[in-house]
Amino acid sequence: MLSQVLVVVGALAALIPGFPPAAALVAGVVIGLVLGNPWPKHTPKLVKTGLALCVVGLGFGVDLGVVARVGSQGVVVTALGILVTLTLGVTLGRLLGVDRVLTLLISVGTAICGGSAIAAAAPALGAKDEHVGIAVGTVFLLNALALVIFPPLGHALQLEPETFGRWAALAIHDTSSVVGAASAYGGDALAIATTTKLARALWIVPVTFVLSWREGKGGRPTVPWFIPAFLAAAALVTFVPALVGPGHAVSAGAKQALGSVLFLTGLGVSRTALAAVGPRPLVLAVALWAFVSVLGLVVVRSL
């Protein structure tokens, strides 16, 4: 009963203007570890749907010209970065003795967009449920850490908001944590981070095609529906000037609602989930994350 009350109160508190996204996530993690998630079957669906709606809402505050400019920049660099990350992941996985399919799932999640990429690649690899669970759990733990440490680290490095937004999109796995970290940083970081991350997420399709061809599993790659919806929202406010004002209001509401999504996301961190990850997959994921973070910082500072 206590955990249910705290979850409801926490989700509502995260909607209060000015409530820090990182604090919302940490509060969810604390409740998940201490009391447990009272609705473990329902909150993952709420998180998935809530994140998608928030991303689409953010699209109403972004100019399509910015989307086109950000999305077209660094295509070759992105492709090379994904290839290098996957290659390094497979090499480290062999050295650490991590299962090959699990290694590929963690590598794909790190290289592209976390849980979404893992879910898309799993059928192509013929992954078992336990592989998917461990990969998602590992990536999720690093997402939670990134949301807390990236904004202060960006300020310590004196990164401009646009530079931080690009770095967050490259170095943080899931879209939810990218948006949360960029939102906490301020300035133009949120618009740049969201657009860059969604453009990167489109690489799910070619990468999954290649994995399906190499593994012979016949998995069908899909693009998350919120990506074209985000583009449609940006196009609508760009070509219909009368909608710019209402669009910014919707975007502001989506930005605030993201706090509740992050709070519910934090509930997924449980003692059972931590135990299931194991040391070797975690070492692999941390090593890849460190590599991508450093490489991403070098790249965005050179642009």
Rosetta silent file (secondary structure, phi, psi, omega in degrees, C-alpha in Angstrom):
SEQUENCE: MLSQVLVVVGALAALIPGFPPAAALVAGVVIGLVLGNPWPKHTPKLVKTGLALCVVGLGFGVDLGVVARVGSQGVVVTALGILVTLTLGVTLGRLLGVDRVLTLLISVGTAICGGSAIAAAAPALGAKDEHVGIAVGTVFLLNALALVIFPPLGHALQLEPETFGRWAALAIHDTSSVVGAASAYGGDALAIATTTKLARALWIVPVTFVLSWREGKGGRPTVPWFIPAFLAAAALVTFVPALVGPGHAVSAGAKQALGSVLFLTGLGVSRTALAAVGPRPLVLAVALWAFVSVLGLVVVRSL
SCORE:     score description
SCORE:     0.000 S_00000001
   1 L     0.000  -44.057 -179.605    0.000    0.000    0.000 S_00000001
   2 H   -61.564  -43.871 -178.904    2.816    2.421    0.922 S_00000001
   3 H   -64.296  -37.634  178.518    4.659    1.788   -2.338 S_00000001
   4 H   -63.480  -43.493  179.358    1.488    2.413   -4.353 S_00000001
   5 H   -63.705  -44.412 -178.780    0.891    5.735   -2.621 S_00000001
   6 H   -65.189  -35.959  178.406    4.504    6.819   -3.091 S_00000001
   7 H   -65.550  -45.203  179.199    4.433    5.923   -6.779 S_00000001
   8 H   -62.968  -46.052  179.813    1.301    7.982   -7.388 S_00000001
   9 H   -63.220  -42.754 -179.424    2.667   10.918   -5.377 S_00000001
  10 H   -64.680  -42.647  179.521    6.045   10.704   -7.107 S_00000001
  11 H   -64.201  -37.946  178.547    4.559   10.586  -10.603 S_00000001
  12 H   -73.332  -38.607  179.774    2.385   13.639   -9.847 S_00000001
  13 H   -63.022  -34.796 -179.850    5.207   15.542   -8.156 S_00000001
  14 L   -65.625  -16.369  178.639    7.362   15.087  -11.260 S_00000001
  15 L   -82.964  -10.999 -178.701    4.760   17.085  -13.198 S_00000001
  16 L   -69.561  127.713  179.042    5.370   20.186  -11.076 S_00000001
  17 L   -53.992  133.307 -179.788    7.203   22.866  -13.107 S_00000001
  18 L    92.993   -8.073  179.063   10.843   23.054  -12.094 S_00000001
  19 L   -70.416  119.550 -175.009   11.023   19.496  -10.750 S_00000001
  20 L   -63.559  132.468  178.055   14.467   18.237  -11.929 S_00000001
  21 H   -57.022  -39.984 -179.876   14.321   15.241  -14.338 S_00000001
  22 H   -63.474  -38.338  178.937   17.302   13.628  -12.604 S_00000001
  23 H   -65.004  -37.417  178.297   15.544   13.899   -9.248 S_00000001
  24 H   -62.873  -44.930  179.601   12.467   12.199  -10.712 S_00000001
  25 H   -63.904  -46.725 -179.181   14.562    9.299  -11.976 S_00000001
  26 H   -61.312  -40.957  178.797   16.486    8.947   -8.703 S_00000001
  27 H   -61.013  -41.962  177.836   13.236    8.983   -6.701 S_00000001
  28 H   -63.915  -41.105  179.753   11.884    6.168   -8.864 S_00000001
  29 H   -63.031  -43.872 -179.156   15.090    4.160   -8.448 S_00000001
  30 H   -61.135  -45.713  179.152   15.018    4.552   -4.657 S_00000001
  31 H   -64.163  -41.684 -179.693   11.413    3.369   -4.434 S_00000001
  32 H   -62.704  -38.878 -178.437   12.142    0.474   -6.798 S_00000001
  33 H   -77.867  -38.726 -174.946   15.125   -0.702   -4.767 S_00000001
  34 H   -83.664  -49.607 -174.646   13.673   -0.184   -1.294 S_00000001
  35 L  -107.981  -19.210 -177.324    9.979   -1.022   -1.681 S_00000001
  36 L    88.755  158.433  178.042    9.757   -2.532   -5.150 S_00000001
  37 L   -81.931  117.564 -177.491    7.549   -1.585   -8.085 S_00000001
  38 L   -71.501  -17.900 -179.307    3.907   -2.231   -7.095 S_00000001
  39 L  -130.629   64.599 -174.724    2.832   -2.466  -10.749 S_00000001
  40 L   -65.068  -23.620 -179.225    5.704   -4.212  -12.592 S_00000001
  41 L   -83.866  -21.576 -173.214    3.468   -5.407  -15.451 S_00000001
  42 L  -101.497  -36.637 -175.009    1.955   -2.013  -16.185 S_00000001
  43 H   -63.475  -35.828  176.640    4.679    0.588  -15.725 S_00000001
  44 H   -59.674  -37.845  178.054    6.861   -0.617  -18.671 S_00000001
  45 H   -67.877  -39.405  177.828    3.906   -0.076  -21.018 S_00000001
  46 H   -64.219  -39.482  179.410    3.250    3.348  -19.514 S_00000001
  47 H   -64.752  -46.523 -178.945    6.908    4.264  -19.944 S_00000001
  48 H   -61.386  -48.348 -179.464    6.979    3.142  -23.571 S_00000001
  49 H   -68.822  -43.087 -178.843    3.770    4.956  -24.491 S_00000001
  50 H   -62.476  -42.275  178.614    4.554    8.018  -22.375 S_00000001
  51 H   -62.106  -45.391 -179.278    8.014    8.429  -23.888 S_00000001
  52 H   -59.559  -44.701 -179.353    6.638    8.172  -27.427 S_00000001
  53 H   -66.830  -37.983  177.995    3.969   10.806  -26.735 S_00000001
  54 H   -64.387  -41.498  179.208    6.502   13.123  -25.082 S_00000001
  55 H   -62.732  -44.126  178.363    8.833   12.864  -28.073 S_00000001
  56 H   -62.869  -41.815  177.834    5.994   13.691  -30.460 S_00000001
  57 H   -60.907  -39.076  177.574    4.996   16.603  -28.223 S_00000001
  58 H   -63.595  -28.766  178.706    8.545   17.944  -28.310 S_00000001
  59 H   -61.546  -26.929  179.516    8.312   17.915  -32.100 S_00000001
  60 L   -71.833   -8.573  178.449    5.741   20.716  -31.920 S_00000001
  61 L  -110.209   11.633 -176.479    8.461   22.997  -30.584 S_00000001
  62 L  -119.120  134.054  176.283   11.093   22.239  -33.236 S_00000001
  63 L   -77.048  137.672 -177.475   11.474   23.892  -36.634 S_00000001
  64 H   -62.736  -29.463  177.162   11.692   21.412  -39.520 S_00000001
  65 H   -62.512  -38.744  177.185   14.681   23.310  -40.896 S_00000001
  66 H   -65.262  -41.414  178.763   16.593   22.526  -37.711 S_00000001
  67 H   -59.131  -46.564 -178.497   15.582   18.858  -38.013 S_00000001
  68 H   -64.685  -42.142 -178.584   16.857   18.706  -41.604 S_00000001
  69 H   -65.664  -48.361 -178.315   20.108   20.482  -40.762 S_00000001
  70 H   -67.161  -41.124 -177.275   20.901   18.377  -37.702 S_00000001
  71 H   -67.599  -28.940 -177.077   19.799   15.121  -39.318 S_00000001
  72 H   -86.905  -16.989 -178.719   21.935   15.614  -42.413 S_00000001
  73 L   -78.565  138.057  172.385   25.110   16.512  -40.553 S_00000001
  74 L    70.239   28.331 -179.790   27.607   13.820  -39.738 S_00000001
  75 H   -62.852  -45.601 -179.550   25.959   10.942  -41.635 S_00000001
  76 H   -65.809  -41.951  179.279   29.314    9.420  -42.548 S_00000001
  77 H   -62.387  -40.877  179.157   30.670    9.994  -39.032 S_00000001
  78 H   -62.185  -46.280 -179.403   27.578    8.319  -37.550 S_00000001
  79 H   -60.376  -44.757  179.931   27.932    5.292  -39.828 S_00000001
  80 H   -66.205  -39.485  179.537   31.619    4.908  -38.981 S_00000001
  81 H   -62.300  -42.291  178.731   30.920    5.372  -35.270 S_00000001
  82 H   -65.039  -43.213  179.717   28.286    2.614  -35.298 S_00000001
  83 H   -62.390  -45.077 -179.576   30.589    0.269  -37.227 S_00000001
  84 H   -65.265  -41.412 -179.689   33.521    0.890  -34.874 S_00000001
  85 H   -63.663  -44.123  178.776   31.333    0.460  -31.780 S_00000001
  86 H   -63.756  -41.679  179.810   29.901   -2.839  -33.020 S_00000001
  87 H   -64.355  -45.284  178.905   33.368   -4.112  -33.942 S_00000001
  88 H   -64.369  -39.579  179.858   34.812   -3.142  -30.589 S_00000001
  89 H   -61.755  -45.200  179.308   31.824   -4.660  -28.785 S_00000001
  90 H   -63.391  -41.226  179.967   32.213   -8.016  -30.503 S_00000001
  91 H   -64.100  -47.961  179.600   35.961   -8.033  -29.773 S_00000001
  92 H   -65.403  -37.072  178.700   35.517   -7.175  -26.090 S_00000001
  93 H   -60.114  -40.362  177.786   32.675   -9.674  -25.779 S_00000001
  94 H   -66.287  -43.155 -179.368   34.959  -12.464  -26.950 S_00000001
  95 H   -64.131  -35.657 -178.100   37.729  -11.408  -24.580 S_00000001
  96 H   -86.988   -9.679 -179.591   35.322  -11.266  -21.639 S_00000001
  97 L    75.252   28.256  178.201   33.588  -14.518  -22.547 S_00000001
  98 L   -83.508  141.387  178.371   30.153  -12.919  -22.901 S_00000001
  99 L   -49.152  138.853 -174.038   27.552  -14.820  -24.936 S_00000001
 100 H   -61.389  -45.569 -179.434   27.738  -13.770  -28.608 S_00000001
 101 H   -64.629  -42.396  178.201   24.064  -12.850  -29.000 S_00000001
 102 H   -63.104  -39.304  177.365   24.091  -10.905  -25.740 S_00000001
 103 H   -59.854  -45.310 -179.396   27.251   -9.123  -26.886 S_00000001
 104 H   -65.609  -38.244  179.439   25.588   -8.062  -30.127 S_00000001
 105 H   -64.595  -45.975  178.748   22.477   -6.832  -28.318 S_00000001
 106 H   -63.837  -39.829 -179.047   24.512   -4.707  -25.900 S_00000001
 107 H   -65.895  -43.704  178.716   26.666   -3.413  -28.760 S_00000001
 108 H   -65.124  -41.824  178.577   23.674   -2.454  -30.898 S_00000001
 109 H   -62.565  -38.343  178.852   21.988   -0.776  -27.943 S_00000001
 110 H   -72.282  -39.541 -175.040   25.119    1.235  -27.209 S_00000001
 111 H   -73.674  -30.342 -171.830   25.791    2.149  -30.832 S_00000001
 112 L  -117.672  -80.350 -173.782   22.273    3.316  -31.761 S_00000001
 113 L  -154.605   48.964  169.915   19.473    3.929  -29.272 S_00000001
 114 H    59.398 -130.540 -173.938   19.420    1.600  -26.303 S_00000001
 115 H   -59.473  -35.439  179.574   16.329   -0.470  -25.604 S_00000001
 116 H   -63.765  -43.099  179.009   14.619    0.339  -28.910 S_00000001
 117 H   -67.817  -38.368  178.534   17.589   -0.951  -30.902 S_00000001
 118 H   -62.845  -45.214  179.589   17.853   -4.043  -28.693 S_00000001
 119 H   -63.702  -36.220 -179.589   14.168   -4.834  -29.196 S_00000001
 120 H   -73.473  -35.564 -176.523   14.482   -4.365  -32.968 S_00000001
 121 H   -81.691  -23.479 -174.902   17.645   -6.481  -33.274 S_00000001
 122 H   -54.898  -47.972  179.080   16.484   -9.339  -31.039 S_00000001
 123 H   -63.074  -36.790 -179.641   14.340  -11.144  -33.683 S_00000001
 124 H   -65.746  -27.540 -179.117   17.102  -10.826  -36.284 S_00000001
 125 H   -96.122   -5.022 -175.420   19.535  -12.483  -33.865 S_00000001
 126 L    63.265   36.024 -175.073   17.099  -15.116  -32.610 S_00000001
 127 L   -69.833  143.141  174.783   17.732  -13.787  -29.099 S_00000001
 128 L   -79.961  161.177  179.678   16.212  -15.507  -26.086 S_00000001
 129 H   -58.037  -36.753 -178.359   14.108  -13.569  -23.584 S_00000001
 130 H   -67.441  -34.555  176.802   16.896  -13.806  -21.025 S_00000001
 131 H   -63.853  -47.007 -178.839   19.345  -12.225  -23.483 S_00000001
 132 H   -63.160  -43.572 -179.141   16.980   -9.329  -24.145 S_00000001
 133 H   -60.795  -45.380 -179.471   16.265   -8.880  -20.447 S_00000001
 134 H   -67.012  -42.832 -179.355   19.930   -8.739  -19.467 S_00000001
 135 H   -63.184  -46.695  179.636   20.837   -6.402  -22.350 S_00000001
 136 H   -64.554  -41.980  179.491   17.980   -4.007  -21.618 S_00000001
 137 H   -62.677  -41.304  179.771   18.698   -4.120  -17.889 S_00000001
 138 H   -64.559  -48.553  179.467   22.379   -3.370  -18.418 S_00000001
 139 H   -63.115  -38.043 -178.662   21.710   -0.470  -20.758 S_00000001
 140 H   -63.211  -41.989  179.189   19.012    0.859  -18.454 S_00000001
 141 H   -59.635  -40.879  179.224   21.375    1.049  -15.478 S_00000001
 142 H   -70.935  -33.061  175.064   23.821    3.127  -17.521 S_00000001
 143 H   -59.646  -46.087 -178.898   20.955    5.340  -18.736 S_00000001
 144 H   -61.685  -41.616  179.110   20.026    6.125  -15.158 S_00000001
 145 H   -66.191  -41.813 -178.059   23.631    6.981  -14.326 S_00000001
 146 H   -62.559  -39.948 -179.083   24.030    9.127  -17.450 S_00000001
 147 H   -61.002  -31.876 -178.499   20.984   11.232  -16.655 S_00000001
 148 H   -83.075  -40.718 -170.792   22.507   12.175  -13.309 S_00000001
 149 H   -94.205  -23.929 -173.931   26.154   12.750  -14.291 S_00000001
 150 H   -67.255  -46.673 -179.727   26.028   14.166  -17.830 S_00000001
 151 H   -57.699  -50.556  177.978   24.541   17.635  -17.136 S_00000001
 152 H   -64.778  -31.726  177.913   27.067   18.557  -14.404 S_00000001
 153 H   -67.006  -40.228  177.336   29.863   17.009  -16.470 S_00000001
 154 H   -61.908  -41.205  177.764   28.815   19.108  -19.459 S_00000001
 155 H   -67.012  -38.338  178.965   28.893   22.262  -17.352 S_00000001
 156 H   -63.588  -33.990  178.929   32.296   21.298  -15.942 S_00000001
 157 L   -85.497   -1.552  178.877   33.580   20.934  -19.520 S_00000001
 158 L    56.758   45.339  178.879   31.950   24.300  -20.378 S_00000001
 159 L   -80.386  137.998  172.844   30.062   22.829  -23.326 S_00000001
 160 L   -66.234  152.354 -179.218   27.694   25.067  -25.253 S_00000001
 161 H   -52.930  -42.551 -179.438   24.051   23.844  -25.129 S_00000001
 162 H   -64.611  -41.053  178.890   24.133   22.791  -28.796 S_00000001
 163 H   -65.233  -43.236  178.964   27.398   20.879  -28.283 S_00000001
 164 H   -62.884  -41.167 -179.857   26.050   19.191  -25.165 S_00000001
 165 H   -59.192  -42.739  178.463   22.865   18.202  -27.001 S_00000001
 166 H   -66.025  -42.333 -178.932   24.858   16.479  -29.734 S_00000001
 167 H   -64.141  -44.020  179.200   27.117   14.772  -27.206 S_00000001
 168 H   -60.496  -41.015 -179.681   24.181   13.506  -25.146 S_00000001
 169 H   -65.714  -31.072  179.963   22.535   12.084  -28.262 S_00000001
 170 H   -82.755  -36.025 -168.847   25.722   10.232  -29.178 S_00000001
 171 H   -99.808  -21.640 -178.500   26.781    9.025  -25.731 S_00000001
 172 L   -99.677  137.800 -169.901   23.534    8.260  -23.867 S_00000001
 173 L   -67.778  -68.862 -171.145   21.681    5.118  -24.881 S_00000001
 174 L   -86.747  151.735 -179.474   17.918    5.645  -24.669 S_00000001
 175 H   -60.210  -37.780 -177.491   15.907    8.573  -25.989 S_00000001
 176 H   -60.503  -45.029 -179.486   14.256    9.146  -22.609 S_00000001
 177 H   -73.427  -32.131  174.715   17.550    9.775  -20.817 S_00000001
 178 H   -61.001  -49.513 -179.977   18.887   11.850  -23.715 S_00000001
 179 H   -64.061  -41.690  179.437   15.851   14.107  -23.531 S_00000001
 180 H   -62.946  -45.223 -179.802   15.992   14.218  -19.741 S_00000001
 181 H   -65.980  -42.988 -179.916   19.679   15.156  -19.635 S_00000001
 182 H   -67.008  -36.574  177.510   19.306   17.785  -22.358 S_00000001
 183 H   -62.924  -39.842  179.366   16.245   19.215  -20.644 S_00000001
 184 H   -70.365  -27.378 -176.559   18.224   19.619  -17.433 S_00000001
 185 H   -75.031  -37.271  176.784   21.101   21.299  -19.293 S_00000001
 186 L    93.058 -178.731  179.718   18.967   24.076  -20.749 S_00000001
 187 L    65.584 -143.270  179.663   19.282   26.357  -23.756 S_00000001
 188 L   -86.721    7.620 -175.354   19.034   24.757  -27.206 S_00000001
 189 H   -60.330  -40.152 -175.566   20.344   21.440  -25.895 S_00000001
 190 H   -64.390  -48.177 -178.969   16.906   19.771  -25.846 S_00000001
 191 H   -62.244  -44.345 -178.851   15.974   20.522  -29.465 S_00000001
 192 H   -67.349  -44.063 -177.453   19.394   19.478  -30.780 S_00000001
 193 H   -63.957  -45.610 -178.475   19.597   16.347  -28.623 S_00000001
 194 H   -62.127  -48.045 -178.363   16.112   15.111  -29.535 S_00000001
 195 H   -63.662  -44.635 -179.201   16.582   15.655  -33.259 S_00000001
 196 H   -63.903  -40.933 -178.340   20.062   14.111  -33.312 S_00000001
 197 H   -67.542  -40.861 -179.780   18.948   11.062  -31.333 S_00000001
 198 H   -68.359  -35.903  176.088   15.922   10.401  -33.535 S_00000001
 199 H   -64.060  -38.089  178.572   18.054   10.728  -36.663 S_00000001
 200 H   -67.988  -34.504 -178.367   20.454    8.198  -35.146 S_00000001
 201 H   -63.641  -24.577  178.740   17.563    5.863  -34.308 S_00000001
 202 L   -63.045  -19.436  179.003   16.811    5.518  -38.028 S_00000001
 203 L   -71.680   -6.506  173.524   19.985    3.430  -38.269 S_00000001
 204 H   -55.830  -40.367 -174.114   18.028    0.642  -36.585 S_00000001
 205 H   -64.332  -58.908 -179.078   16.718   -0.314  -40.031 S_00000001
 206 H   -63.515  -37.791 -179.783   19.979   -0.868  -41.986 S_00000001
 207 H   -64.316  -42.507  179.185   21.785   -2.385  -39.002 S_00000001
 208 H   -66.961  -36.720  175.560   18.949   -4.858  -38.389 S_00000001
 209 H   -59.077  -45.501 -179.254   18.871   -5.744  -42.076 S_00000001
 210 H   -64.532  -44.758  178.832   22.588   -6.553  -41.955 S_00000001
 211 H   -61.879  -41.880  179.479   22.234   -8.602  -38.770 S_00000001
 212 H   -63.042  -40.785 -179.868   19.288  -10.488  -40.246 S_00000001
 213 H   -67.159  -42.526 -178.276   21.258  -11.246  -43.407 S_00000001
 214 H   -71.638  -37.278 -176.130   24.353  -12.420  -41.496 S_00000001
 215 H   -89.784  -18.140  179.571   22.443  -14.474  -38.937 S_00000001
 216 L    67.444   27.550 -177.467   19.814  -15.812  -41.331 S_00000001
 217 L   -92.490  -16.882  176.146   17.020  -15.303  -38.785 S_00000001
 218 L    74.231   23.751  178.694   14.749  -13.292  -41.049 S_00000001
 219 L   -66.943  145.495 -179.330   13.896  -10.591  -38.525 S_00000001
 220 L  -102.901  115.949 -179.390   11.931   -7.643  -39.893 S_00000001
 221 L   -72.359  145.577  178.279   13.338   -4.229  -38.928 S_00000001
 222 L  -134.850  152.429  176.135   10.895   -1.521  -37.919 S_00000001
 223 L  -100.660  128.381  178.020   11.131    2.187  -37.256 S_00000001
 224 L   -52.925  135.488 -173.579    9.510    3.377  -33.995 S_00000001
 225 L   -62.519  -24.567 -175.910    6.275    5.172  -34.888 S_00000001
 226 H   -73.728  -13.625  177.693    7.156    8.248  -32.862 S_00000001
 227 H   -70.385  -54.998  175.653    9.996    9.171  -35.252 S_00000001
 228 H   -63.302  -31.309  178.291    7.750    9.961  -38.272 S_00000001
 229 H   -66.393  -39.205  176.056    5.201   11.456  -35.857 S_00000001
 230 H   -60.982  -45.148  178.955    7.897   13.781  -34.470 S_00000001
 231 H   -63.458  -39.781  178.733    8.780   14.858  -38.009 S_00000001
 232 H   -64.282  -40.345  178.827    5.107   15.418  -38.837 S_00000001
 233 H   -64.145  -43.670  178.810    4.663   17.602  -35.738 S_00000001
 234 H   -63.520  -39.977  179.115    7.735   19.677  -36.651 S_00000001
 235 H   -65.291  -38.262 -177.454    6.481   20.058  -40.223 S_00000001
 236 H   -62.707  -48.513 -178.648    3.049   21.166  -39.037 S_00000001
 237 H   -74.365  -21.465  178.962    4.309   24.055  -36.892 S_00000001
 238 H   -75.244  -42.616 -175.180    6.877   24.997  -39.559 S_00000001
 239 H   -94.946   -7.987  175.824    4.417   25.330  -42.420 S_00000001
 240 L  -122.306   88.672 -175.131    1.433   26.631  -40.417 S_00000001
 241 H   -54.569  -30.913 -178.689    2.705   29.757  -38.610 S_00000001
 242 H   -64.322  -18.082 -177.719   -0.519   30.125  -36.619 S_00000001
 243 H   -93.488   -0.147 -177.299    0.349   26.908  -34.792 S_00000001
 244 H   -62.317  -47.553  179.766    3.747   28.081  -33.549 S_00000001
 245 H   -61.071  -55.187  176.868    2.377   29.481  -30.278 S_00000001
 246 H   -59.985  -33.946 -179.885    0.177   26.488  -29.422 S_00000001
 247 H   -63.241  -41.893  177.958    2.985   24.202  -30.585 S_00000001
 248 H   -65.151  -33.556  177.802    5.429   25.660  -28.069 S_00000001
 249 H   -66.057  -42.005  177.874    2.800   25.193  -25.349 S_00000001
 250 H   -64.499  -42.462  179.736    2.428   21.514  -26.285 S_00000001
 251 H   -62.010  -41.654  178.724    6.207   21.115  -26.363 S_00000001
 252 H   -63.992  -39.218  177.597    6.526   22.670  -22.893 S_00000001
 253 H   -65.371  -40.229  178.559    3.861   20.307  -21.575 S_00000001
 254 H   -65.027  -39.114  178.933    5.630   17.308  -23.104 S_00000001
 255 H   -62.123  -40.307  179.649    8.915   18.416  -21.559 S_00000001
 256 H   -71.930  -39.243 -179.622    7.304   18.567  -18.125 S_00000001
 257 H   -64.611  -23.914  179.799    5.478   15.248  -18.561 S_00000001
 258 H   -59.589  -28.715  178.449    8.812   13.596  -19.274 S_00000001
 259 H   -58.981  -42.498  178.219    9.586   13.857  -15.557 S_00000001
 260 H   -66.100  -37.339  178.189    6.796   11.395  -14.747 S_00000001
 261 H   -62.738  -43.419  179.527    8.046    9.053  -17.483 S_00000001
 262 H   -66.844  -36.910  177.127   11.532    9.125  -15.987 S_00000001
 263 H   -61.117  -47.054  178.993   10.136    8.512  -12.505 S_00000001
 264 H   -66.071  -32.522  176.558    8.288    5.416  -13.738 S_00000001
 265 H   -62.141  -42.153 -179.585   11.426    4.360  -15.600 S_00000001
 266 H   -61.352  -27.578  179.118   13.381    4.439  -12.348 S_00000001
 267 L   -62.621  -21.134 -178.738   10.949    1.979  -10.787 S_00000001
 268 L   -72.426  -13.562  177.375   12.365   -0.660  -13.123 S_00000001
 269 L   -81.991  107.239 -179.601   15.638   -0.731  -11.184 S_00000001
 270 L  -126.134  166.500  177.767   15.154   -3.531   -8.672 S_00000001
 271 H   -63.466  -34.054  177.347   17.456   -5.800   -6.712 S_00000001
 272 H   -65.008  -43.142  179.928   16.352   -8.681   -8.925 S_00000001
 273 H   -64.816  -39.818  178.955   17.247   -6.732  -12.072 S_00000001
 274 H   -63.386  -40.995 -179.278   20.648   -5.806  -10.671 S_00000001
 275 H   -68.151  -31.685 -176.464   21.400   -9.425   -9.814 S_00000001
 276 H   -72.815  -25.282 -175.975   20.338  -10.622  -13.268 S_00000001
 277 H   -65.331  -49.521 -179.671   22.787   -8.378  -15.108 S_00000001
 278 L    81.860  159.351 -173.857   25.961  -10.041  -13.854 S_00000001
 279 H   -73.684  -42.783 -173.400   29.504   -8.618  -13.878 S_00000001
 280 H   -67.473  -46.717  174.892   30.796   -9.525  -17.347 S_00000001
 281 H   -60.087  -34.541 -179.961   27.954   -8.030  -19.440 S_00000001
 282 H   -68.377  -40.801  176.881   28.133   -4.944  -17.227 S_00000001
 283 H   -61.453  -43.431  178.278   31.888   -4.604  -17.782 S_00000001
 284 H   -60.093  -48.038 -177.129   31.312   -4.914  -21.530 S_00000001
 285 H   -64.571  -41.186 -179.852   28.548   -2.295  -21.492 S_00000001
 286 H   -66.611  -41.596  179.739   30.550    0.153  -19.357 S_00000001
 287 H   -62.711  -44.581  178.349   33.647   -0.204  -21.552 S_00000001
 288 H   -64.381  -42.458 -179.609   31.617    0.436  -24.717 S_00000001
 289 H   -62.271  -42.975  178.492   29.813    3.348  -23.099 S_00000001
 290 H   -61.558  -42.581  179.686   33.099    4.934  -22.031 S_00000001
 291 H   -62.415  -48.742 -178.669   34.460    4.547  -25.560 S_00000001
 292 H   -64.174  -37.715 -179.429   31.362    6.056  -27.190 S_00000001
 293 H   -65.013  -46.570 -179.519   31.270    8.912  -24.668 S_00000001
 294 H   -67.277  -45.562  179.125   34.896    9.913  -25.232 S_00000001
 295 H   -61.671  -42.859 -179.944   34.669    9.484  -29.001 S_00000001
 296 H   -62.723  -39.575  179.193   31.414   11.438  -29.111 S_00000001
 297 H   -64.468  -41.431  178.505   32.916   14.303  -27.119 S_00000001
 298 H   -62.770  -42.701 -177.399   35.896   14.501  -29.477 S_00000001
 299 H   -66.163  -49.722 -175.532   33.578   14.514  -32.502 S_00000001
 300 H   -67.451  -30.167  178.386   31.132   17.171  -31.296 S_00000001
 301 H   -75.093  -18.977  179.474   33.945   19.469  -30.189 S_00000001
 302 H   -89.402  -12.486 -178.546   35.497   19.239  -33.646 S_00000001
 303 L   -75.090    0.000    0.000   32.290   20.219  -35.455 S_00000001
